[in-house]
Structures are given as C-alpha cells and as structure tokens.
C-alpha cells in the first residue's frame, strides 16, 4: 500500500460489515472504482474485523466512506452504494481546492493507523 498519510492522491476508506447484504453487493463496485482511480488508495474496512483502526466509533449505516488527501479529511459519511454516485463524489473531492472538514476523532487518525498496519 502507498503511504496514505503523505500522498497527493486520495485515500478512500469504505467502512462496511461482512454480514451487510448492501456492502457485499457494493464490494465489486468499490473494487472497480479502485481500478479506475489509479492515483488513489482504496481500503475496504470491516467494522468488526478492523475495529482497532476505528476505535469506539459506531458505524450505523453502510456503506460509510472516509476520504482523505495528504492525511487531511475531505469527506466522511454514508454514500449511496452506486458507482455513479461514488465516482461523482470522488471527482469532486479530487479537486485541489477542496478544504478539509471536521470528522470524528476516531476516523481522523485513520491514515496514520493504516500506515502502521
């Protein structure tokens, strides 16, 4: 994996659950988006298997995305599990002028936690 905290490309983390039918259906779409966005790092996180990376954060709706650039949070929230919706969101976030946003503390440290993984 590239260094997610020190890259100009996007880090796109999808938080899902193995038991979630919607997540299972979205996985192929997420993988396709990863192939189509070669300059970005895509990470699939299972809320149970990867809970150490997310601390005490409770994800209630799936899929939830966290998007960073250079360790700075650009987006955190639920997304429609549709390729076009996510592709448009990522295109918007990829613009250099996009400002960082406030996100839960547990997610803010995700780029560094992924580097230690």
C-alpha positions as CSV (number, residue, x, y, z in Angstrom):
1,X,0.0,0.0,0.0
2,X,1.2,3.5,-0.7
3,X,1.7,5.8,2.3
4,X,-1.9,7.1,2.8
5,X,-0.8,10.0,5.0
6,X,1.7,11.5,2.7
7,X,0.2,11.3,-0.8
8,X,-1.4,13.9,-3.1
9,X,-3.8,11.2,-4.2
10,X,-7.0,10.4,-2.4
11,X,-7.2,7.7,0.4
12,X,-10.7,6.2,0.1
13,X,-11.8,4.0,3.1
14,X,-15.0,2.2,2.9
15,X,-16.4,1.0,6.2
16,X,-18.7,-1.9,5.8
17,X,-19.7,-5.2,7.5
18,X,-19.4,-8.8,6.3
19,X,-23.0,-9.5,7.3
20,X,-24.4,-6.5,5.4
21,X,-26.0,-7.5,2.1
22,X,-25.7,-4.0,0.7
23,X,-21.9,-4.0,1.5
24,X,-21.5,-7.4,-0.2
25,X,-23.2,-6.0,-3.3
26,X,-21.2,-2.8,-3.2
27,X,-17.8,-4.6,-2.9
28,X,-17.4,-5.2,-6.7
29,X,-18.3,-1.6,-7.4
30,X,-15.8,-0.4,-4.9
31,X,-13.1,-2.6,-6.4
32,X,-13.9,-1.3,-9.9
33,X,-13.7,2.3,-8.6
34,X,-10.2,1.5,-7.2
35,X,-9.1,0.2,-10.6
36,X,-10.5,3.3,-12.4
37,X,-8.7,5.7,-10.0
38,X,-5.1,4.6,-10.2
39,X,-3.8,7.7,-8.3
40,X,-5.9,6.9,-5.2
41,X,-5.6,4.3,-2.5
42,X,-8.7,2.4,-1.7
43,X,-9.2,0.4,1.5
44,X,-12.1,-1.8,2.5
45,X,-12.5,-2.0,6.2
46,X,-14.8,-4.4,8.0
47,X,-16.2,-2.7,11.1
48,X,-15.8,-5.9,13.2
49,X,-12.5,-7.3,11.8
50,X,-10.8,-3.8,11.6
51,X,-12.4,-2.3,14.7
52,X,-8.9,-1.5,16.1
53,X,-8.4,1.0,13.3
54,X,-11.7,2.8,14.1
55,X,-11.7,2.9,17.9
56,X,-15.1,3.2,19.5
57,X,-16.8,4.7,16.5
58,X,-20.1,3.1,15.8
59,X,-21.0,2.9,12.1
60,X,-24.7,2.7,11.9
61,X,-25.4,2.9,8.2
62,X,-23.5,1.2,5.4
63,X,-21.5,1.9,3.3
64,X,-19.8,4.7,5.0
65,X,-16.9,6.4,3.3
66,X,-14.0,8.4,4.7
67,X,-11.9,10.2,2.1
68,X,-8.5,11.9,2.8
69,X,-5.8,13.7,0.9
70,X,-2.4,14.0,2.5
71,X,-3.9,12.9,5.8
72,X,-6.5,15.7,5.7
73,X,-10.1,14.6,5.9
74,X,-12.2,15.7,2.9
75,X,-15.4,13.6,3.4
76,X,-17.0,11.3,6.0
77,X,-20.4,10.0,5.6
78,X,-22.9,7.5,4.2
79,X,-23.0,7.1,0.5
80,X,-25.4,5.5,-1.9
81,X,-23.8,2.2,-3.0
82,X,-23.9,3.2,-6.7
83,X,-20.9,3.5,-8.9
84,X,-22.0,6.8,-10.5
85,X,-22.8,8.5,-7.1
86,X,-19.4,7.5,-5.6
87,X,-17.5,8.4,-8.8
88,X,-19.0,11.9,-8.8
89,X,-18.2,12.3,-5.1
90,X,-14.6,11.3,-5.6
91,X,-14.2,13.5,-8.7
92,X,-15.5,16.5,-6.6
93,X,-13.2,15.7,-3.7
94,X,-10.1,15.3,-6.0
95,X,-10.2,19.0,-6.9
96,X,-7.1,20.6,-5.3
97,X,-9.2,23.5,-3.8
98,X,-11.3,21.1,-1.7
99,X,-10.9,22.2,2.0
100,X,-10.5,19.8,4.9
101,X,-13.6,19.1,7.0
102,X,-14.2,18.2,10.7
103,X,-14.8,14.4,11.2
104,X,-15.0,12.1,14.2
105,X,-11.7,11.8,16.1
106,X,-11.7,8.0,15.6
107,X,-11.6,8.4,11.8
108,X,-9.2,11.4,11.8
109,X,-6.3,9.1,12.7
110,X,-7.2,6.5,10.1
111,X,-4.4,7.4,7.5
112,X,-1.7,7.0,10.2
113,X,-3.3,3.8,11.6
114,X,-3.3,2.3,8.1
115,X,0.4,3.1,7.7
116,X,1.2,1.1,10.9
117,X,-1.0,-1.8,9.7
